[in-house]
Amino acid sequence: QVQLVESGGGLVQAGDSLRLSCAASGRTFSTYAMGWFRQAPGKEREIVATINWSSGRTYYADSVKGRFTISRDNAKNTVYLQINSLKPEDTAVYYCAAQTYGSGWPPTEIRDFHFWGQGTQVTVSS
């Protein structure tokens, strides 16, 4: 089992920046990749970014390229999501997810991930 705890969300203004964190515990040695998803009200959960845990290879959804940066600290078992130039349409619950074995790169589907955090709310006011 892998436990994931997100933090760093909040209420911000358009143009601000945020850094979300996701701390992993448990059988973290089995982690193959980590991902961030988001779910806006009334919408489906969508991929934001993923990172290969060992190589650091990254993937970004087209909608966030250039503004979002995913990174990881292997020593702290933590993955980060830096969000710059926040927009009201970034308002969502952001979820961290862990994949314990590879199923092709990049993993972008909900079914590709095996463990999930509880989510952290990001609200962007205009």
Accessible surface in RSA format (square Angstrom, percent):
REM  Atomic radii and reference values for relative SASA: ProtOr
REM  Chains: A
REM  Algorithm: Lee & Richards
REM  Probe-radius: 1.40
REM  Slices: 20
REM RES _ NUM      All-atoms   Total-Side   Main-Chain    Non-polar    All polar
REM                ABS   REL    ABS   REL    ABS   REL    ABS   REL    ABS   REL
RES GLN A   1   133.37  74.6 116.24  85.0  17.13  40.8  43.86  93.4  89.51  67.9
RES VAL A   2     7.98   5.3   0.74   0.7   7.24  17.4   0.74   0.6   7.24  19.6
RES GLN A   3    88.57  49.5  84.51  61.8   4.06   9.7  53.45 113.8  35.12  26.6
RES LEU A   4     9.85   5.5   0.03   0.0   9.82  24.7   0.03   0.0   9.82  26.4
RES VAL A   5    88.59  58.3  86.26  78.1   2.34   5.6  86.26  74.9   2.34   6.3
RES GLU A   6     7.27   4.2   0.00   0.0   7.27  17.3   0.00   0.0   7.27   5.9
RES SER A   7    59.90  50.6  55.13  73.6   4.77  11.0  40.82  86.9  19.08  26.7
RES GLY A   8    37.23  45.9   0.00   N/A  37.23  45.9  24.21  66.4  13.02  29.2
RES GLY A   9    29.32  36.2   0.00   N/A  29.32  36.2   2.25   6.2  27.07  60.6
RES GLY A  10    29.55  36.4   0.00   N/A  29.55  36.4  29.55  81.1   0.00   0.0
RES LEU A  11   133.47  74.3 102.55  73.4  30.93  77.7 102.55  72.0  30.92  83.2
RES VAL A  12    21.53  14.2  15.77  14.3   5.75  13.9  21.53  18.7   0.00   0.0
RES GLN A  13   122.54  68.5 122.54  89.6   0.00   0.0  25.78  54.9  96.76  73.4
RES ALA A  14    48.62  44.7  26.78  41.3  21.84  49.7  27.24  38.4  21.39  56.7
RES GLY A  15    52.67  65.0   0.00   N/A  52.67  65.0  28.36  77.8  24.31  54.5
RES ASP A  16    61.17  42.8  55.92  55.7   5.25  12.4  13.72  32.3  47.45  47.3
RES SER A  17    61.55  52.0  39.33  52.5  22.22  51.2  22.66  48.2  38.89  54.5
RES LEU A  18    28.58  15.9  24.17  17.3   4.41  11.1  28.58  20.1   0.00   0.0
RES ARG A  19   133.75  56.2 117.20  59.7  16.55  39.4  28.04  38.3 105.71  64.1
RES LEU A  20     0.00   0.0   0.00   0.0   0.00   0.0   0.00   0.0   0.00   0.0
RES SER A  21    25.35  21.4  25.35  33.8   0.00   0.0  12.55  26.7  12.79  17.9
RES CYS A  22     0.01   0.0   0.00   0.0   0.01   0.0   0.00   0.0   0.01   0.0
RES ALA A  23    49.29  45.3  47.20  72.8   2.09   4.8  47.20  66.5   2.09   5.5
RES ALA A  24    10.91  10.0   2.10   3.2   8.81  20.0   2.33   3.3   8.58  22.7
RES SER A  25    59.75  50.5  55.80  74.5   3.95   9.1  44.38  94.5  15.37  21.5
RES GLY A  26    51.54  63.6   0.00   N/A  51.54  63.6  24.27  66.6  27.27  61.1
RES ARG A  27   131.38  55.2 130.58  66.6   0.80   1.9  35.88  49.0  95.50  57.9
RES THR A  28    17.54  12.5  15.79  16.0   1.75   4.2   1.77   2.4  15.77  23.8
RES PHE A  29   159.08  79.6 120.39  74.6  38.69 100.7 133.36  80.9  25.72  73.6
RES SER A  30    35.76  30.2  23.52  31.4  12.25  28.2  29.35  62.5   6.42   9.0
RES THR A  31    15.21  10.8   2.07   2.1  13.14  31.3   1.11   1.5  14.11  21.3
RES TYR A  32    86.10  40.2  80.80  46.0   5.30  13.8  52.25  39.3  33.84  41.7
RES ALA A  33     0.00   0.0   0.00   0.0   0.00   0.0   0.00   0.0   0.00   0.0
RES MET A  34     0.69   0.4   0.69   0.5   0.00   0.0   0.33   0.3   0.36   0.5
RES GLY A  35     0.00   0.0   0.00   N/A   0.00   0.0   0.00   0.0   0.00   0.0
RES TRP A  36     0.00   0.0   0.00   0.0   0.00   0.0   0.00   0.0   0.00   0.0
RES PHE A  37     1.47   0.7   1.47   0.9   0.00   0.0   1.47   0.9   0.00   0.0
RES ARG A  38    19.64   8.2  19.53  10.0   0.11   0.3   2.25   3.1  17.39  10.5
RES GLN A  39    59.66  33.4  56.06  41.0   3.60   8.6  10.83  23.1  48.82  37.0
RES ALA A  40    23.08  21.2  19.24  29.7   3.84   8.7  19.44  27.4   3.64   9.6
RES PRO A  41   113.92  83.0  85.79  78.2  28.13 102.2  98.57  81.4  15.35  95.4
RES GLY A  42    92.95 114.6   0.00   N/A  92.95 114.6  45.65 125.3  47.30 105.9
RES LYS A  43   145.36  70.9 132.43  81.3  12.92  30.8  83.19  74.9  62.17  66.2
RES GLU A  44   153.50  88.1 141.45 107.0  12.05  28.7  57.58 111.4  95.91  78.3
RES ARG A  45    66.80  28.0  51.38  26.2  15.42  36.7   4.66   6.4  62.14  37.7
RES GLU A  46    79.75  45.8  75.24  56.9   4.51  10.7  28.56  55.3  51.18  41.8
RES ILE A  47    25.95  14.8  20.23  15.1   5.72  13.8  20.23  14.6   5.72  15.5
RES VAL A  48     0.17   0.1   0.10   0.1   0.07   0.2   0.17   0.1   0.00   0.0
RES ALA A  49     0.00   0.0   0.00   0.0   0.00   0.0   0.00   0.0   0.00   0.0
RES THR A  50     0.00   0.0   0.00   0.0   0.00   0.0   0.00   0.0   0.00   0.0
RES ILE A  51     4.27   2.4   4.27   3.2   0.00   0.0   4.27   3.1   0.00   0.0
RES ASN A  52    14.37   9.9  14.37  13.9   0.00   0.0   0.50   1.2  13.87  13.4
RES TRP A  53    25.59  10.3  25.59  12.4   0.00   0.0  17.09   9.1   8.49  13.8
RES SER A  54    96.03  81.1  70.33  93.9  25.70  59.2  51.90 110.5  44.13  61.8
RES SER A  55    79.27  67.0  42.09  56.2  37.18  85.6  48.48 103.2  30.79  43.1
RES GLY A  56    19.03  23.5   0.00   N/A  19.03  23.5   5.68  15.6  13.34  29.9
RES ARG A  57   145.07  60.9 133.95  68.3  11.12  26.5  48.17  65.8  96.90  58.7
RES THR A  58    55.20  39.3  33.55  34.0  21.65  51.6  10.68  14.3  44.52  67.3
RES TYR A  59    65.36  30.5  60.56  34.5   4.80  12.5  40.10  30.1  25.26  31.1
RES TYR A  60    42.64  19.9  39.07  22.2   3.57   9.3  32.59  24.5  10.05  12.4
RES ALA A  61    12.96  11.9  12.19  18.8   0.78   1.8  12.96  18.3   0.00   0.0
RES ASP A  62   119.89  84.0  97.54  97.1  22.35  52.9  37.12  87.4  82.77  82.5
RES SER A  63    76.31  64.5  44.67  59.6  31.64  72.9  52.21 111.2  24.10  33.8
RES VAL A  64     0.86   0.6   0.64   0.6   0.22   0.5   0.86   0.8   0.00   0.0
RES LYS A  65   126.33  61.6 103.58  63.6  22.75  54.2  58.78  52.9  67.55  72.0
RES GLY A  66    84.34 104.0   0.00   N/A  84.34 104.0  42.91 117.8  41.43  92.8
RES ARG A  67    32.27  13.5  30.32  15.5   1.95   4.7  25.34  34.6   6.93   4.2
RES PHE A  68     6.27   3.1   0.00   0.0   6.27  16.3   0.00   0.0   6.27  17.9
RES THR A  69    67.94  48.3  67.34  68.3   0.60   1.4  41.89  56.3  26.05  39.4
RES ILE A  70     5.57   3.2   0.00   0.0   5.57  13.4   0.00   0.0   5.57  15.1
RES SER A  71    47.48  40.1  46.01  61.4   1.47   3.4  32.71  69.7  14.78  20.7
RES ARG A  72    71.00  29.8  49.85  25.4  21.15  50.4   0.20   0.3  70.80  42.9
RES ASP A  73    43.52  30.5  38.61  38.4   4.91  11.6  12.76  30.0  30.76  30.7
RES ASN A  74    65.90  45.4  53.49  51.7  12.41  29.9  30.95  74.5  34.94  33.8
RES ALA A  75    99.64  91.6  57.31  88.4  42.33  96.3  69.75  98.2  29.88  79.2
RES LYS A  76   139.45  68.0 119.25  73.2  20.20  48.1  73.53  66.2  65.91  70.2
RES ASN A  77    45.35  31.3  45.23  43.7   0.12   0.3   0.73   1.8  44.62  43.1
RES THR A  78    12.83   9.1  12.66  12.8   0.17   0.4   5.77   7.8   7.06  10.7
RES VAL A  79     0.01   0.0   0.00   0.0   0.01   0.0   0.00   0.0   0.01   0.0
RES TYR A  80    28.90  13.5  28.90  16.4   0.00   0.0  16.18  12.2  12.72  15.7
RES LEU A  81     0.00   0.0   0.00   0.0   0.00   0.0   0.00   0.0   0.00   0.0
RES GLN A  82    55.28  30.9  55.20  40.3   0.08   0.2  25.83  55.0  29.45  22.3
RES ILE A  83     0.00   0.0   0.00   0.0   0.00   0.0   0.00   0.0   0.00   0.0
RES ASN A  84    57.72  39.8  57.72  55.8   0.00   0.0  15.07  36.3  42.65  41.2
RES SER A  85    59.37  50.2  56.06  74.8   3.31   7.6  19.67  41.9  39.70  55.6
RES LEU A  86     2.60   1.5   0.00   0.0   2.60   6.5   0.00   0.0   2.60   7.0
RES LYS A  87    86.85  42.4  86.45  53.0   0.40   1.0  38.43  34.6  48.42  51.6
RES PRO A  88    56.95  41.5  49.94  45.5   7.01  25.5  50.34  41.6   6.62  41.1
RES GLU A  89   122.24  70.2  97.30  73.6  24.94  59.4  63.37 122.6  58.88  48.1
RES ASP A  90     0.90   0.6   0.90   0.9   0.00   0.0   0.00   0.0   0.90   0.9
RES THR A  91    31.23  22.2  28.78  29.2   2.45   5.8  26.77  36.0   4.46   6.7
RES ALA A  92     1.05   1.0   0.62   1.0   0.43   1.0   1.05   1.5   0.00   0.0
RES VAL A  93    39.55  26.0  39.44  35.7   0.11   0.3  39.44  34.3   0.11   0.3
RES TYR A  94     0.00   0.0   0.00   0.0   0.00   0.0   0.00   0.0   0.00   0.0
RES TYR A  95    33.32  15.6  33.32  19.0   0.00   0.0   8.10   6.1  25.22  31.1
RES CYS A  96     0.00   0.0   0.00   0.0   0.00   0.0   0.00   0.0   0.00   0.0
RES ALA A  97     0.00   0.0   0.00   0.0   0.00   0.0   0.00   0.0   0.00   0.0
RES ALA A  98     0.00   0.0   0.00   0.0   0.00   0.0   0.00   0.0   0.00   0.0
RES GLN A  99     0.17   0.1   0.17   0.1   0.00   0.0   0.00   0.0   0.17   0.1
RES THR A 100    34.64  24.6  20.72  21.0  13.93  33.2  11.09  14.9  23.55  35.6
RES TYR A 101   140.72  65.7 137.49  78.2   3.23   8.4 101.22  76.1  39.50  48.7
RES GLY A 102    35.21  43.4   0.00   N/A  35.21  43.4   8.19  22.5  27.02  60.5
RES SER A 103    69.26  58.5  29.01  38.7  40.25  92.7  40.96  87.2  28.29  39.6
RES GLY A 104    51.28  63.2   0.00   N/A  51.28  63.2  41.06 112.7  10.22  22.9
RES TRP A 105    66.65  26.7  28.14  13.6  38.51  90.4  23.83  12.7  42.81  69.5
RES PRO A 106    50.12  36.5  37.03  33.8  13.09  47.6  37.03  30.6  13.09  81.4
RES PRO A 107     0.89   0.6   0.00   0.0   0.89   3.2   0.89   0.7   0.00   0.0
RES THR A 108    32.22  22.9  26.20  26.6   6.03  14.4   9.12  12.2  23.11  34.9
RES GLU A 109    81.02  46.5  79.95  60.5   1.07   2.6  14.62  28.3  66.40  54.2
RES ILE A 110    84.74  48.2  81.30  60.6   3.44   8.3  81.30  58.5   3.44   9.3
RES ARG A 111   194.70  81.7 163.33  83.3  31.37  74.7  74.39 101.7 120.31  72.9
RES ASP A 112    25.15  17.6  21.53  21.4   3.63   8.6   3.31   7.8  21.85  21.8
RES PHE A 113    10.48   5.2   0.00   0.0  10.48  27.3   0.00   0.0  10.48  30.0
RES HIS A 114    60.82  33.2  33.81  23.5  27.02  69.1  34.79  35.9  26.03  30.3
RES PHE A 115    42.85  21.4  39.79  24.6   3.07   8.0  42.85  26.0   0.00   0.0
RES TRP A 116    75.16  30.2  46.97  22.7  28.19  66.2  37.87  20.2  37.28  60.5
RES GLY A 117     9.26  11.4   0.00   N/A   9.26  11.4   1.82   5.0   7.44  16.7
RES GLN A 118   115.60  64.6  84.27  61.6  31.33  74.6  73.16 155.7  42.44  32.2
RES GLY A 119    12.33  15.2   0.00   N/A  12.33  15.2   0.46   1.3  11.87  26.6
RES THR A 120    17.25  12.3  12.34  12.5   4.90  11.7   6.87   9.2  10.38  15.7
RES GLN A 121    84.41  47.2  76.34  55.8   8.07  19.2  48.99 104.3  35.42  26.9
RES VAL A 122     0.00   0.0   0.00   0.0   0.00   0.0   0.00   0.0   0.00   0.0
RES THR A 123    46.53  33.1  46.53  47.2   0.00   0.0  35.75  48.0  10.77  16.3
RES VAL A 124     8.11   5.3   0.00   0.0   8.11  19.5   0.00   0.0   8.11  22.0
RES SER A 125    44.94  38.0  38.30  51.1   6.64  15.3  36.98  78.7   7.96  11.2
RES SER A 126   129.26 109.2  67.41  90.0  61.85 142.5  54.13 115.3  75.14 105.3
END  Absolute sums over single chains surface
CHAIN  1 A     6284.8       4762.1       1522.8       3219.9       3065.0
END  Absolute sums over all chains
TOTAL          6284.8       4762.1       1522.8       3219.9       3065.0
